[in-house]
Every structure is written in C-alpha cells, then in structure tokens.
Amino acid sequence: MKAFVLERYGKKRALKLAELPSPALRDDEVLVEVHAAGVNLLDCKIRDGEFKLILPYRLPLILGHDVAGVVVGAGPQVRQFESGDEVYARPDDFRIGTFAEFIPVKEASLALKPKGLTMEEAASIPLVGLTAWQALIAKTDLKKGQKVLIQAGSGGVGTFAIQLAKHLGATVATTTSATNFALVKSLGADVVIDYKTQDFEDVLRDYDVVLNSQDGKTLEKSLHVLKGGGKLISISGPPDPEFGKEVAAPWFVKLVVRLLSSGVRRRAQGLGVGYSFLFMKASGSQLREITRLIEAGAIRPVLDRTFPFASTNEALAYVEAGRAKGKVVVRIK
Ligand SMILES: NC(=O)c1ccc[n+]([C@@H]2O[C@H](COP(=O)([O-])OP(=O)(O)OC[C@H]3O[C@@H](n4cnc5c(N)ncnc54)[C@H](OP(=O)(O)O)[C@@H]3O)[C@@H](O)[C@H]2O)c1
C-alpha cells in the first residue's frame, strides 16, 4: 500500500511517499480502507520530535490520527463491524498511521460514520471532537447555565468545542481574530474577543471553565477569568502528574512532568481553581455519542481545505501555519 512515512525526526522534515506491505491485523482490530484522513498539529509535533519523551515512536512511522473509510477486514474477536461498514476513528496511540491506504483500528476505538457526512467531513471530526468531549464532559462536566471560555474558537478544536458547549447549554466566550467573527458566531459563540486588539482577561469574569490551547502567557491569564472552584483545562501543556501516571511514564519523565506544571498548579491552588492537562484518547463509545449529536444536527463539521493524498506534506504545512478555519483533510481514495 502507499503511505506517507516519517523516516527521521526533524523540524518541518518532509514525509516520504513509500510503498509498504499491508499492515498486520491484530485479533481485536478492524482493517479500514482509508478514504480521508484529518490533519492535526499533533502530526507536525511528532514529526518535529517534540513528543519523543511521552510518545516514544520507533521509526519509520506512518503519521495521521484521523480516519474515515470503509471496513475491508476484521480480526477474529471483532463483533460489531463487518466489511462494507462506513466508519471513522481516532486510532490509538502507537497504532496511528492514517496517511496510508489502509489502517488497522481497534474495534473499541471505531464508530460508524455519521450518516449524511462525506468521508472528508467525517475524517475531520474524531481527534478534535473527542478532545472537546473529554475536556467539556469527561473532565469538567460542563452544565447548562455555566460559562466557558474556549480559546481559538476558529480552529479545529475550537469549532467543535463551541458547538458542544452550546449544545450542553453553556454560555460561550471565545477568542479569534476579526476575520473569523462571523464563523464563530455562526457556531453559537455568545462573546467574541479579538485576541489581536483585546485582552480576554480584561473582559471576562467568573467563568466556570476555560479550555486553554495557547501559550504559557495565555495559560496564566486564563487563571484570572475563573471563579472560585472553576476549572482550567489545558490541551497545550504543561502536562500534570496525573498525565504522567496515565501514560505510565518512566520515573524521570514523571519527574519532568511534575516540575513543568508545578508553577501553574501552585498558582491555581492559590486562587482556589483547578488545573489539569488533557491529552485526548481514542474512544469508540464517545465517538458514537458524537455521531448521535451530528446526526441530530447539533454539531456540524467545519472544513477549511481538502488536499489530495500526494500533497500530504503541503497539508501539514498549511495546518502548521496556524491560520486554519476549522479542519484540514487529506483525500486518499
Ligand atoms: N492535548 C490534546 O489532546 C490536544 C488535542 C487537540 C489539539 N491540541 C492542541 O491544541 C492546540 C489547538 O489545536 P487546533 O487543532 O484547534 O489548532 P488549529 O486548528 O491549527 O488552530 C488554528 C486557529 O487558531 C486561531 N489562533 C491562532 N492564534 C490564536 C490566538 N493567540 N488566540 C486565539 N486564536 C488563535 C487561528 O485564528 P486566526 O487565523 O484568526 O489567528 C486559527 O483559526 C494545538 O496546540 C494542538 O496541538 C491538543
């Protein structure tokens, strides 16, 4: 099969198009013919070597964390899927590789593709949808009437998270630049702040939840818009000790992780608010809930651009430039 492969770690290093044997299928996995693959900053960060400590991948490696496609085979333990099913997934860490013609995906991480979505639209959903779900539902249990700040509302995570938070009945504030105001308002944002001309810290007070996806300075400011007992969830770091435990990191990585977040955790404690880091995980059951919301019309995909398979490196560069409005997808079949 054809696949885009990372041969050596390196900043902005091009992935190489290669001909590889079809991947071996494990007993609990479903073989998916990839029709479309979503592109995520995580792909760029792994390629650059930024995740070597916590995700020690052996090279060569096929990148790609989002798939929509068709089931073409299944291991003997698989019960819920059969050939011909249209599915989508965020494959598990250490089993990634959607920039390829085929990928084995654990049954427990797969879900039926929402009816009415194209393959490209479906491939844009899993990683960002699960991130928003795990941040706003699993970690913070966001409730009707609460206030949430979702940073970078025009990005991949933001466009999904705004819609999910509105569906949950929350009041949503978001940051973006003026060119994206109409987009985030169309998704339901109630308060829109232009991060280029305004400081959200001066405008927002007494928030229940902040979803941080930006730099360290923004993280610090986020602490000050929360009310007592509020929760700051960061998906852009720093990782916390809980995360070190979850990934069963070796002792020295656990120590680094503890030190990296000690400052923000201490300041959060001083203000009476919570801090936690989220590194999203694959989940077929949460993806099924997401399918339900999409089919009910509560959430729609926001696609910026689709690239042909041959232009996978260009798709990564486009995402890396940081101006995407919603998601970027590679069309494979
Ligand atoms: N931990 C996890 O599990 C996890 C999961 C998913 C993503 N992430 C991380 O979360 C971050 C966001 O991911 P993403 O996929 O949503 O990114 P993305 O789609 O690339 O974000 C692009 C958007 O961000 C906006 N933006 C850029 N700088 C901004 C700023 N300072 N304030 C507000 N908006 C800004 C841009 O709007 P303008 O063009 O108007 O500037 C653009 O629309 C990344 O660091 C990613 O690695 C982590």
The ligand as an SDF file (V2000), in Angstrom:
LIG
                    3D

 48 52  0  0  0  0  0  0  0  0999 V2000
   -3.8070   17.6940   24.2510 N   0  0  0  0  0  0  0  0  0  0  0  0
   -4.6360   17.2600   23.2850 C   0  0  0  0  0  0  0  0  0  0  0  0
   -5.2420   16.1810   23.3990 O   0  0  0  0  0  0  0  0  0  0  0  0
   -4.8530   18.1070   22.0630 C   0  0  0  0  0  0  0  0  0  0  0  0
   -5.8250   17.7670   21.1290 C   0  0  0  0  0  0  0  0  0  0  0  0
   -6.0470   18.6090   20.0350 C   0  0  0  0  0  0  0  0  0  0  0  0
   -5.2770   19.7550   19.8870 C   0  0  0  0  0  0  0  0  0  0  0  0
   -4.3180   20.0360   20.8100 N   0  0  0  0  0  0  0  0  0  0  0  0
   -3.5130   21.2770   20.7020 C   0  0  0  0  0  0  0  0  0  0  0  0
   -4.3920   22.3870   20.8110 O   0  0  0  0  0  0  0  0  0  0  0  0
   -3.9210   23.4600   20.0250 C   0  0  0  0  0  0  0  0  0  0  0  0
   -5.0240   23.9090   19.0730 C   0  0  0  0  0  0  0  0  0  0  0  0
   -5.2730   22.8650   18.1230 O   0  0  0  0  0  0  0  0  0  0  0  0
   -6.2170   23.0960   16.8670 P   0  0  0  0  0  0  0  0  0  0  0  0
   -6.1510   21.8660   16.0500 O   0  0  0  0  0  0  0  0  0  0  0  0
   -7.5290   23.6140   17.2750 O   0  0  0  0  0  0  0  0  0  0  0  0
   -5.4010   24.2740   16.1340 O   0  0  0  0  0  0  0  0  0  0  0  0
   -5.6640   24.9670   14.7540 P   0  0  0  0  0  0  0  0  0  0  0  0
   -6.8980   24.4390   14.1250 O   0  0  0  0  0  0  0  0  0  0  0  0
   -4.4110   24.9330   13.9510 O   0  0  0  0  0  0  0  0  0  0  0  0
   -5.9010   26.4960   15.1750 O   0  0  0  0  0  0  0  0  0  0  0  0
   -5.9050   27.4870   14.2050 C   0  0  0  0  0  0  0  0  0  0  0  0
   -6.7840   28.6220   14.6820 C   0  0  0  0  0  0  0  0  0  0  0  0
   -6.2270   29.2190   15.8430 O   0  0  0  0  0  0  0  0  0  0  0  0
   -6.5160   30.6090   15.8170 C   0  0  0  0  0  0  0  0  0  0  0  0
   -5.4940   31.2960   16.6350 N   0  0  0  0  0  0  0  0  0  0  0  0
   -4.1640   31.3580   16.3910 C   0  0  0  0  0  0  0  0  0  0  0  0
   -3.5540   32.0430   17.3880 N   0  0  0  0  0  0  0  0  0  0  0  0
   -4.5200   32.4090   18.2550 C   0  0  0  0  0  0  0  0  0  0  0  0
   -4.5250   33.1310   19.4830 C   0  0  0  0  0  0  0  0  0  0  0  0
   -3.3960   33.6080   20.0110 N   0  0  0  0  0  0  0  0  0  0  0  0
   -5.6950   33.3000   20.1240 N   0  0  0  0  0  0  0  0  0  0  0  0
   -6.8440   32.8150   19.6010 C   0  0  0  0  0  0  0  0  0  0  0  0
   -6.9140   32.1320   18.4350 N   0  0  0  0  0  0  0  0  0  0  0  0
   -5.7640   31.9300   17.7860 C   0  0  0  0  0  0  0  0  0  0  0  0
   -6.4430   30.9700   14.3610 C   0  0  0  0  0  0  0  0  0  0  0  0
   -7.2710   32.0730   14.1070 O   0  0  0  0  0  0  0  0  0  0  0  0
   -6.6650   33.3750   13.3750 P   0  0  0  0  0  0  0  0  0  0  0  0
   -6.3330   32.9240   11.9750 O   0  0  0  0  0  0  0  0  0  0  0  0
   -7.7890   34.3420   13.4590 O   0  0  0  0  0  0  0  0  0  0  0  0
   -5.4410   33.7740   14.1410 O   0  0  0  0  0  0  0  0  0  0  0  0
   -6.9110   29.7020   13.6400 C   0  0  0  0  0  0  0  0  0  0  0  0
   -8.2570   29.7690   13.2190 O   0  0  0  0  0  0  0  0  0  0  0  0
   -2.6500   22.9370   19.3620 C   0  0  0  0  0  0  0  0  0  0  0  0
   -1.5430   23.3020   20.1450 O   0  0  0  0  0  0  0  0  0  0  0  0
   -2.8200   21.4320   19.3800 C   0  0  0  0  0  0  0  0  0  0  0  0
   -1.5940   20.7320   19.3100 O   0  0  0  0  0  0  0  0  0  0  0  0
   -4.0810   19.2360   21.8780 C   0  0  0  0  0  0  0  0  0  0  0  0
  1  2  1  0
  2  3  2  0
  2  4  1  0
  4  5  1  0
  4 48  2  0
  5  6  2  0
  6  7  1  0
  7  8  2  0
  8  9  1  0
  8 48  1  0
  9 10  1  0
  9 46  1  0
 10 11  1  0
 11 12  1  0
 11 44  1  0
 12 13  1  0
 13 14  1  0
 14 15  2  0
 14 16  1  0
 14 17  1  0
 17 18  1  0
 18 19  2  0
 18 20  1  0
 18 21  1  0
 21 22  1  0
 22 23  1  0
 23 24  1  0
 23 42  1  0
 24 25  1  0
 25 26  1  0
 25 36  1  0
 26 27  1  0
 26 35  1  0
 27 28  2  0
 28 29  1  0
 29 30  1  0
 29 35  2  0
 30 31  1  0
 30 32  2  0
 32 33  1  0
 33 34  2  0
 34 35  1  0
 36 37  1  0
 36 42  1  0
 37 38  1  0
 38 39  2  0
 38 40  1  0
 38 41  1  0
 42 43  1  0
 44 45  1  0
 44 46  1  0
 46 47  1  0
M  CHG  2   8   1  16  -1
M  END
$$$$
